[in-house]
C-alpha cells in the first residue's frame, strides 16, 4: 500500500503527501523545490488517493493541471527538494 505521493500542480507547484499516524502530512514546494508551506489534516477515514482533493479544498485551490510523479520523477524531486528529510517531521 502506498504511504506517500507527490504531484505537480499547474506546472509550477509540487505537493508531497505522506500518510502518517491518522493524518495526511503535506508539503508544498515551489518550482525551485523550496518549501513554501507545510501542514497536516486528519484522515477521517479517507485514503491517500483522496488527500489531493482534501488538501486543495482546505486551501481553496483550484487545480487545473495535476500530474502524479512517477517513481523516477519522485526520486529526482526528493534529491532536489529543500529539506526533504526535515519537513516531514512535523
Long-range contacts (C-beta under 8 A, 24 or more apart in sequence): 2-48, 3-48, 4-48, 5-48, 5-49, 5-51, 5-52, 5-68, 5-69, 6-68, 6-69, 6-73, 6-74, 6-77, 7-52, 7-66, 7-67, 7-68, 7-69, 8-66, 8-67, 8-69, 9-56, 9-61, 9-63, 9-65, 9-66, 10-63, 10-64, 10-65, 11-65, 14-77, 14-81, 15-52, 15-55, 16-77, 16-81, 16-87, 16-88, 17-48, 17-51, 17-52, 17-55, 18-88, 19-43, 19-48, 19-51, 20-88, 24-48, 24-51, 24-54, 24-55, 25-88, 25-90, 26-51, 26-55, 27-87, 27-88, 29-81, 29-82, 33-77, 33-80, 33-81, 33-82, 34-82, 35-81, 35-82, 35-83, 35-87, 38-87, 38-90, 40-90
